[in-house]
Amino acid sequence: MFCKTTDHLNIYFEVQGNEQAKEILVFLNGLSQSTVSWILTTPYFKDQYKIVLLDFIFQGKSDKTAEWRTFDQHAQDVISVLDFLKLDKPLIIGLSYGSLVAQNFAVNYPQRLSKLILLSTFAHKTPYYDAVELSWWRALEFGGYSLMLDIMLPTILSEGYFKNPLIPLDLMKQTRQDANEDKQALFKLMRATKERPDYRPELKKISSPTLVVQGEKDLLLPVHMAQEVAKAIPQSTLKIIPNVGHTLNLEAIPQMCALIKDFIKS
């Protein structure tokens, strides 16, 4: 389904799971992901919770023609979906890029949130991160998403995944390429991260109970970056999943879902 953002763009969303459930889980995608990226996660929650998935503007089936968006604007778009569905106080679960949207949502709309879960997250950039970001930007500029994905994969998946992939790498590449043919849309998404200042001071404003989950072998965002996030948020807990990398909704689905369920019930 689609609804309108405050600036009249079409944003795509799906409602799944138990329609009668009182508790609502909203999952927010990583950079070049879409609602499809949660297909192996949602079965763990569909019986007990109402689930909302959405594509940010520039992702998946949502509009891609606007100017670039800040994370505050992305967070406002999440509000537009919740308002359209007449939903209040969900638990927001954001992965990587989506975790930054979730951070801004928690800061800007504390009254609209029950709990917060940040997966593979960060709030500041390091020289190493800047170098990785630049390599992705240059790859997208000169070789399109196909080259960008070849460069991305060794930083967002662990060595263990390459040895024993849940989804064959060729199939994963083809699926992701088909969903990211518009490289200008990706540039607009990436610009939000490129322009984002150090957000650690803002995290102190988050009042919701927060779970931070990071992969032990996340090369893109090493554990120390997640530790900074957890340290800045007053009511936060940090959990490290051993021997996995950045893309937790592909590499560590059972472990990730178990941590989420425990946190919901706590």
Buried (B, 14 or more C-beta within 10 A) or exposed (E): EBBBBEBEBBBBBBBBBBEEBEBBBBBBBBBBBBBBBBEBBBEBBBEBBBBBBBBBBBBBBBBBEBEBBEBBBBBBBBBBBBEBBEBEBBBBBBBBBBBBBBBBBBBBBEEBBBBBBBBBBBBBBEEEBEEBBEBBBEBBEEBBBBBBBEBBBEBBBBEEBEEEBEEEEEEBBEBBBEBBEBBEBBBBBBBBBBEBEEBBEBBEEBBBBBBBBBBBBBBBBBBEBBBBBBBBBEEBBBBBBEEBBBBBBBBBBEBBBBBBBEBBEE
